[in-house]
Amino acid sequence: MVNTLSLLSFVSGAIAATFTVEVGQGGQDTYTPSTVTAAVGDIVTFKFDSLHDVAQGPYDSPCLSHTEGGIYSGIMSSGEFSIKINNTDPIWYYCSVGSHCQNGMVGVINPPSSGETLSSYSSAAASASGRSVAGNGVSGGIVGSNSASLFGESGSSSSSSSASGAASSGSATSGSASSSANGSTTPTSSTGTTPTSSGATTATSSGAADHVKAFGYAGVAAIVAAIMA
């Protein structure tokens, strides 16, 4: 029984989801999906298709980055920027290029279950004065091709999603380990993307996440077989 419980604990820690958010897909100033609900340990990868960035900022100050810490990808036209979720606080983010934020290019990871909404954040961004303020250097994640693998993850990615919350202040560059991002989560449901009434899309992760760490399901099955033998 003890061995079985230990195995179950190991398996639960070996499974994590990876979400992909398309940035500027099809030349549009959007994050697709714009909302994601991720669990602790999950990876969110922003895949750039045109010139944009991902900058985290306070909910009550749309289009402005955190004065310290937070996630920031730097301005990119291609490639990937990945963050690892290490708590479930909301992560509100936006594009600081030109007037993209004011035009509605915003997103959230782990939005609150009540109160603050992406719709209200977007509405406030539309009336934000001045230009968007970019983050201060790449921070809170990893930039590079297949950057999610640098967190020790492997396997296929799940549905796209976006994040919001307080991220750590450490910086990261391509090919190096980085600080993880923090976020806040509502109860999760099955993985997938769902259109909302405002046209935004949402992605969530579940306990049966489709992304497995390097150990993989084959290794888990082998241990189960050995214990049950």
PyMOL commands that set and color helices and strands:
alter all, ss='L'
color gray80, all
select helices_A, chain A and resi 2-14+25-27+118-126+147-151+216-228
alter helices_A, ss='H'
color red, helices_A
select strands_A, chain A and resi 18-23+31-32+35-37+43-48+55-56+79-88+91-94+106-109+142-143+181-183+192-195+201-204
alter strands_A, ss='S'
color yellow, strands_A
deselect
rebuild
show_as cartoon
